[in-house]
Amino acid sequence: MASKIVWTENALNDLEGITKFISQDSVHYARVTLQRVTKSAEKLVEFPESGRIVPEADLTECREIICSPYRIICQIVGADIYIVTILHGARQFAPDVLPKGG
């Protein structure tokens, strides 16, 4: 069964906040960053277990890929890949945002 990307509300809010912050200096680079992050996340459809296990969660189904300087954190639930949050690399992940029942 093919994998499907599901953007959580939390991840969409993160992406919006990142884009707004960058656009204060450059609308162009905000757009470029948005495209880079979404393209990186979409690669998970083909390679759902790429990236490393998130150290803060220590769960095999919770992985992260790096789109410098951001961490794209996802959780694999069946055939679905939930994009849980997008954080700056200097921030720590709070596992309480993981979808329940995964």
Backbone as CSV, one residue per row, in Angstrom:
resi,resn,N_x,N_y,N_z,CA_x,CA_y,CA_z,C_x,C_y,C_z
1,MET,0.842,-1.182,0.000,0.000,0.000,0.000,0.891,1.251,0.000
2,ALA,0.542,2.216,-0.813,1.326,3.449,-0.922,1.147,4.314,0.325
3,SER,2.223,4.975,0.666,2.169,5.876,1.816,1.498,7.184,1.434
4,LYS,0.934,7.834,2.436,0.263,9.110,2.243,0.762,10.076,3.322
5,ILE,1.042,11.316,2.927,1.465,12.346,3.869,0.234,13.020,4.455
6,VAL,0.212,13.153,5.777,-0.858,13.869,6.470,-0.201,14.970,7.286
7,TRP,-0.523,16.217,6.960,0.022,17.362,7.694,-0.877,17.636,8.890
8,THR,-0.329,17.545,10.086,-1.125,17.854,11.276,-1.310,19.368,11.375
9,GLU,-2.312,19.771,12.116,-2.557,21.201,12.331,-1.334,21.861,12.965
10,ASN,-0.710,21.167,13.881,0.490,21.678,14.540,1.599,21.959,13.527
11,ALA,1.843,21.014,12.615,2.895,21.186,11.607,2.567,22.330,10.651
12,LEU,1.295,22.441,10.268,0.892,23.544,9.391,1.082,24.888,10.082
13,ASN,0.774,24.941,11.369,0.999,26.173,12.140,2.492,26.497,12.221
14,ASP,3.317,25.468,12.421,4.772,25.670,12.449,5.258,26.246,11.126
15,LEU,4.799,25.646,10.035,5.214,26.081,8.713,4.773,27.519,8.440
16,GLU,3.578,27.848,8.858,3.083,29.221,8.695,3.933,30.206,9.505
17,GLY,4.261,29.829,10.738,5.082,30.696,11.585,6.479,30.901,11.008
18,ILE,7.073,29.842,10.494,8.400,29.934,9.880,8.346,30.868,8.679
19,THR,7.339,30.656,7.837,7.190,31.465,6.626,6.979,32.941,6.965
20,LYS,6.124,33.216,7.936,5.881,34.610,8.345,7.155,35.261,8.885
21,PHE,7.887,34.508,9.695,9.119,35.048,10.281,10.130,35.403,9.189
22,ILE,10.355,34.481,8.263,11.331,34.726,7.202,10.865,35.846,6.278
23,SER,9.561,35.922,6.027,9.045,36.941,5.106,9.205,38.366,5.636
24,GLN,9.463,38.515,6.937,9.740,39.849,7.484,10.989,40.437,6.841
25,ASP,11.925,39.557,6.456,13.153,40.000,5.794,13.108,39.787,4.287
26,SER,12.480,38.677,3.854,12.481,38.367,2.431,11.318,37.437,2.082
27,VAL,10.384,37.952,1.303,9.265,37.131,0.837,9.795,36.013,-0.071
28,HIS,10.782,36.342,-0.869,11.384,35.349,-1.774,11.943,34.156,-0.983
29,TYR,12.755,34.423,0.036,13.355,33.324,0.800,12.329,32.592,1.660
30,ALA,11.276,33.269,2.050,10.192,32.586,2.759,9.555,31.558,1.835
31,ARG,9.321,31.940,0.588,8.737,31.040,-0.409,9.678,29.873,-0.708
32,VAL,10.955,30.171,-0.846,11.956,29.128,-1.111,12.002,28.126,0.046
33,THR,11.991,28.632,1.270,12.021,27.756,2.449,10.777,26.884,2.503
34,LEU,9.624,27.464,2.242,8.372,26.706,2.226,8.459,25.566,1.210
35,GLN,8.961,25.855,0.016,9.096,24.827,-1.016,10.088,23.743,-0.602
36,ARG,11.223,24.134,-0.012,12.228,23.158,0.417,11.663,22.208,1.474
37,VAL,10.963,22.773,2.450,10.418,21.952,3.532,9.345,21.005,3.002
38,THR,8.432,21.509,2.183,7.366,20.638,1.679,7.912,19.561,0.752
39,LYS,8.905,19.890,-0.093,9.523,18.875,-0.959,10.222,17.804,-0.133
40,SER,10.924,18.229,0.908,11.608,17.260,1.778,10.602,16.313,2.425
41,ALA,9.496,16.857,2.897,8.468,16.030,3.536,7.837,15.075,2.531
42,GLU,7.603,15.529,1.312,6.970,14.684,0.298,7.837,13.485,-0.077
43,LYS,9.142,13.583,0.103,10.031,12.450,-0.189,9.725,11.257,0.717
44,LEU,9.069,11.520,1.839,8.728,10.442,2.767,7.730,9.456,2.167
45,VAL,6.990,9.875,1.143,6.057,8.957,0.491,6.826,7.759,-0.069
46,GLU,7.966,8.032,-0.695,8.774,6.954,-1.262,9.655,6.257,-0.228
47,PHE,10.115,7.025,0.739,11.050,6.495,1.741,10.553,6.831,3.149
48,PRO,9.472,6.189,3.585,8.855,6.573,4.868,9.741,6.383,6.091
49,GLU,10.698,5.480,6.032,11.547,5.258,7.201,12.913,5.912,7.050
50,SER,12.997,6.896,6.148,14.263,7.616,6.014,14.429,8.549,7.212
51,GLY,15.620,8.995,7.404,15.883,9.832,8.569,16.168,8.983,9.790
52,ARG,16.450,9.667,10.857,16.784,8.945,12.086,15.601,8.925,13.044
53,ILE,15.659,8.004,13.974,14.666,7.967,15.048,14.883,9.214,15.895
54,VAL,13.800,9.880,16.250,13.894,11.111,17.043,14.379,10.756,18.446
55,PRO,15.535,11.299,18.862,16.090,10.925,20.164,15.155,11.225,21.335
56,GLU,14.418,12.327,21.256,13.544,12.707,22.373,12.357,11.764,22.534
57,ALA,11.952,11.078,21.459,10.799,10.175,21.524,11.234,8.723,21.677
58,ASP,12.370,8.341,21.053,12.895,6.972,21.106,11.855,5.934,20.697
59,LEU,11.132,6.216,19.605,10.140,5.294,19.046,10.516,5.038,17.594
60,THR,10.488,3.791,17.148,10.885,3.500,15.769,9.968,4.160,14.756
61,GLU,8.724,4.404,15.103,7.793,5.024,14.161,7.871,6.555,14.152
62,CYS,8.669,7.119,15.020,8.824,8.575,15.079,10.206,8.934,14.527
63,ARG,10.209,9.574,13.361,11.457,9.856,12.667,11.564,11.327,12.320
64,GLU,12.796,11.733,12.001,12.999,13.107,11.579,13.914,13.148,10.376
65,ILE,13.629,14.112,9.514,14.537,14.408,8.422,14.953,15.863,8.599
66,ILE,16.129,16.158,8.134,16.669,17.504,8.295,16.535,18.256,6.977
67,CYS,15.999,19.445,7.081,15.954,20.392,5.976,16.532,21.663,6.596
68,SER,17.840,21.689,6.651,18.582,22.684,7.434,18.058,24.103,7.248
69,PRO,17.826,24.786,8.364,18.137,24.457,9.748,16.972,23.803,10.494
70,TYR,16.011,23.242,9.761,14.796,22.713,10.398,14.797,21.196,10.501
71,ARG,14.085,20.714,11.520,13.838,19.294,11.723,12.378,19.051,11.363
72,ILE,12.145,18.147,10.428,10.782,17.765,10.061,10.528,16.442,10.770
73,ILE,9.642,16.472,11.741,9.397,15.291,12.566,8.079,14.659,12.142
74,CYS,8.141,13.346,11.906,6.955,12.629,11.449,6.753,11.366,12.276
75,GLN,5.527,10.855,12.182,5.198,9.583,12.826,4.528,8.707,11.783
76,ILE,5.004,7.480,11.666,4.437,6.529,10.723,3.336,5.753,11.447
77,VAL,2.123,5.828,10.884,0.972,5.115,11.448,0.328,4.344,10.304
78,GLY,0.582,3.041,10.256,0.086,2.233,9.137,0.716,2.729,7.849
79,ALA,-0.124,3.059,6.869,0.365,3.567,5.585,0.458,5.090,5.575
80,ASP,0.061,5.722,6.662,0.078,7.188,6.723,1.337,7.697,7.418
81,ILE,1.829,8.820,6.923,2.983,9.478,7.530,2.505,10.840,8.001
82,TYR,2.411,11.004,9.300,1.953,12.261,9.882,3.142,13.195,10.069
83,ILE,3.091,14.354,9.435,4.079,15.385,9.715,3.604,16.040,11.002
84,VAL,4.351,15.814,12.073,3.919,16.200,13.414,4.304,17.636,13.750
85,THR,5.529,17.999,13.425,5.999,19.343,13.737,7.219,19.659,12.895
86,ILE,7.493,20.930,12.781,8.704,21.398,12.110,9.367,22.365,13.078
87,LEU,10.574,22.019,13.488,11.276,22.820,14.498,12.604,23.316,13.961
88,HIS,13.044,24.403,14.530,14.418,24.833,14.265,15.325,23.795,14.920
89,GLY,16.447,23.502,14.282,17.362,22.471,14.776,17.867,22.692,16.186
90,ALA,17.845,23.921,16.671,18.320,24.219,18.024,17.271,23.912,19.091
91,ARG,16.042,23.639,18.659,14.973,23.368,19.630,14.805,21.877,19.875
92,GLN,14.275,21.552,21.044,14.034,20.161,21.401,12.573,19.811,21.108
93,PHE,12.343,18.581,20.701,11.013,18.080,20.370,10.277,17.647,21.623
94,ALA,8.982,17.997,21.706,8.122,17.556,22.815,7.218,16.438,22.304
95,PRO,7.477,15.193,22.671,6.720,14.058,22.132,5.214,14.085,22.408
96,ASP,4.742,14.970,23.261,3.308,15.031,23.554,2.489,15.488,22.357
97,VAL,3.111,15.948,21.271,2.362,16.355,20.077,2.137,15.200,19.101
98,LEU,2.614,14.002,19.436,2.410,12.843,18.569,0.937,12.475,18.528
99,PRO,0.424,12.074,17.334,-0.976,11.642,17.258,-1.233,10.469,18.200
100,LYS,-2.374,10.463,18.823,-2.722,9.387,19.759,-3.119,8.131,18.988
101,GLY,-2.772,7.001,19.544,-3.145,5.717,18.947,-2.178,5.253,17.883
102,GLY,-1.030,5.964,17.758,-0.069,5.597,16.723,0.958,4.648,17.200
